[in-house]
């Protein structure tokens, strides 16, 4: 699976949602996420969209090759 969209589903945490080794595109817009975590094993991840959540700090992305990160309205 390369693409996942869990937008608008009242997701509280990224951890456990995205354990796909070939995941490239992750969309978690308009949920209730407060922290970026649980993505460390997704080495193929290139696009992460967390628009409309409650993230206050960009963290836990240091070892990933994210090309696009969307965080508007947090």
C-alpha positions, 0 to 999 in steps of 0.5 A: 500500500502506497497511499492512505487517507484517514482524513476526517475520522477523529483519529487521536494518534498517528502511532499504530495507524500507519505501519506500512513499509511501502507507504509513500503518501499519508493524509490525516487532515482534520482529525484530533492529532496532537503529536507527530509520532509512530512514523519512524518505521515508514522509511518510504514516506514522502508526503505527510498531511496533518492539516487541521489537527492540534499539532504544536511541535514538529518532531520525530521526523528526523530519520525520514525522507519527507519531501512535503509536510503540510501542517496548516491550521494546527 
